[in-house]
Amino acid sequence: MKTLLKVLVVLLLLVVLAVAALFFWLDPNIFKPRIKALAADQGIALEIAGDIGWQFWPSIGIEVEDISVAALSTPDEQLAQLGSASLLVATRPLFDRELQVEHLIIDGAELAFEVDSSGASNWNRLAEEAKRKAEQAGSRADQIPADAVAAVDKGERQAAPEVTPEADTSAASGGELNLAVEAISITDAAVQYRDATTNRSADFTIGSLKLTDFNVDNRPFALNAQWQANVKDPAMFAERTLQLGGELSAEVQLAADLSQVSIAAGELALDISGLGEKASLNAGFDMQLENPTQELVYRGQLALSPVNLKKLLASLGQSVPITAEADALTHLSLNTSVSGSTSSISLAPITLELDETTVNGELAVTDFNRMAVEVTLTGDRINVDHYLPPKSEQPEVAKADKAPAKPKASDNAGTQAKPAGDEPLIQLDTVRALNARVRIDLGEAIVSGLTTQNLRLRLNAANGLVQLSEVSLDAYQGHLQASGKLDGRGPTARISSVAKMNGLNVAPLLSDLALDEKMQLTGLMNLDATANTSGLTMNELMQTAVADAQFDGVQVTVAPINVEQYFCQAISFAKDLREKDEADTGASSEPSAAQNVSEQDWPELTQMHDLQGRVKLREQVITIESFTAGVEQLLLGLNGQVDLAGQTFDLRLPLTLEQRSTSEQGCTVNSNYWVNRSLSLLRCRGSITELAPAKDCRLDSKALESLLGDYTKYRLQKELTRKLGADEADGDEETDPTKAAVKGLLNQFLNKDKSQDKKQTE
């Protein structure tokens, strides 16, 4: 037995010595010329400056050093370099005709991508050389005579032994080379990118990349990587450099034909610096890839950990918006399922958190070529005001305090500043390129201090036509329903819209708009409106705007103005003048039950009922076509205009007394002259920007003077008719000759008196 063991040991020692002698005697450097020639056949200038050597411990392997790659046409312009690479294989599987790689090590690899000033890439030369070599090889194959090819083919068939299915199977099983790598390590690898057309550059460095238990048998293997990148872009970062550093880990599975790639438990950590603020991104992901080398299809999960969006923007060299709320844009997180292909991508479902807002739904680009976008989102609440610039804390300087200095002629030399509002607002190219389907639902939104609920938006855009099929919301106890469209298919944009508002409570609306300091308005309002406009700038849209609206209100109260008080003051003023005139002339006065208006305690408000009206907008002027509202026993009217361009208004409020008393607490007249007569006594005019109803609304002196003249004429006509013996109740001026004669004499007298007054004035 001992002898047998000695024999076996000797035999094993002989085998080891034989293999070692083979490795020692065979110098792999003799293959350098052949390797370089094979590379040249592919259009590659391969240079192996270092040695190719064997390695025996701890595993058998081969090592190569100092390799460079270039195009044959430009061998001095290196495209890639390799410091060293080694391949270690397991010894025992070699005896079973299996290749089991234990470790593949690559160190100091460098790749250079360059684009010259003409836009040509250095790697294009390599592709062109490879294509040229392939064409030459094909042409040489075409030159071989057909009979020679047939002879060779026949000889090969005769020389080849017959292979049975059993033998083929056994040969395949015995000679199969299984590719299984326990570890692949890449260290200190670098990729350089230079673009002379844009002066952009990027340096990408892989500190370490390790694949553990690598295989293509669809079994999971671990991937771990650490990398850094420096990016320079004068257009975006000026002279600064964007610095990126990251770590990546995942479990990967590869199919043998690479038709499927699975990535699980992916973790990415990214640090951004160099441009100011530092920021970090952390994300987890899973991904399934199918046909990555052909028609790629993918699906997976993506989770972005909360990130400070302001810091992220600053770290990327972008301007950071100054928000009214300091904590706005400081929390952003994302969780979504991802799927798509080379022509589309879908995030569905998606959950996005922005500060205090949570949004769920779907985002998709269904066609990259047409940029067809589909958006379906449902959110809980958002305060848009938090994301707007903060309001200026400095009070505005009154126009009268300081007039703006006139610009010097030299200040505008060579430049022509556009007036405010002439900047392009609508880009027709963007409208025509827009291809979108948008569905948005929002529980609550605050915009410009206005609170809305149950916001619903439905929009479709294609071929230059944007159709807003529905906008609805609840606000201040009311409900708004609107629709519209923007047509960008012509030389300019055309916009049309229809809106209907029911049950709007105006008091809290004005309070949120901070418009109730000088005027208070309460009640419920209803509105129906249509509008059309065209143009590309704000000024054009305003100048061409045409709108019509009908409205009505319930229990509407306006303060601090009392229309009944103004009416009674006018009646009292007319009564005082008449009594003074009668006292001077000794005429008898008709009894009056009008109270002393100045002694009454009038509430500083006007309560209206049965309010309704119609307005129109033309050439930036709002015209009140009709308006009526009941105020106790008065019928209030309103007519006039609001000039949006000039920011002024001029309104008249005619009043009609429907009975002899305005109200139980108001004033009473004893003459039928005041009943059912429209009296335009109140006029409101002023500036829209400096609205003050108590100051802007006054009794119209001219209208009051005209009223007194008409009333004097009425009294004289009545007195003359009575003295001439005509019955005041019988007939009118057209049928009663006495009344007709009295009216004619008074008109002639009064007109003559007016003419004399006019001449004296002139």
Secondary structure as UniProt FT lines:
FT   HELIX           2..25
FT   HELIX           28..31
FT   HELIX           32..41
FT   TURN            42..43
FT   STRAND          44..48
FT   STRAND          52..55
FT   STRAND          60..71
FT   TURN            72..73
FT   STRAND          74..89
FT   HELIX           92..95
FT   TURN            96..97
FT   STRAND          100..107
FT   STRAND          110..115
FT   TURN            117..118
FT   HELIX           122..142
FT   HELIX           146..159
FT   HELIX           165..175
FT   STRAND          180..195
FT   TURN            196..199
FT   STRAND          200..215
FT   STRAND          221..232
FT   HELIX           234..237
FT   TURN            238..239
FT   STRAND          241..254
FT   TURN            256..257
FT   STRAND          260..273
FT   STRAND          279..290
FT   TURN            292..293
FT   STRAND          297..307
FT   HELIX           309..315
FT   TURN            316..317
FT   TURN            326..329
FT   STRAND          332..341
FT   STRAND          345..354
FT   TURN            355..356
FT   STRAND          357..367
FT   TURN            368..371
FT   STRAND          372..383
FT   HELIX           384..387
FT   TURN            399..401
FT   HELIX           409..412
FT   TURN            413..414
FT   TURN            420..421
FT   HELIX           428..433
FT   STRAND          435..447
FT   TURN            448..449
FT   STRAND          450..462
FT   TURN            463..464
FT   STRAND          465..475
FT   TURN            476..477
FT   STRAND          478..487
FT   STRAND          494..505
FT   HELIX           506..512
FT   TURN            513..514
FT   STRAND          520..534
FT   HELIX           538..543
FT   STRAND          546..559
FT   HELIX           563..585
FT   HELIX           597..599
FT   STRAND          606..618
FT   TURN            619..620
FT   STRAND          621..631
FT   TURN            632..633
FT   STRAND          634..637
FT   STRAND          639..643
FT   TURN            644..647
FT   STRAND          648..657
FT   TURN            664..665
FT   HELIX           672..674
FT   STRAND          678..687
FT   TURN            689..690
FT   HELIX           693..696
FT   STRAND          697..699
FT   HELIX           701..723
FT   TURN            724..725
FT   TURN            728..729
FT   TURN            733..735
FT   HELIX           737..761
//
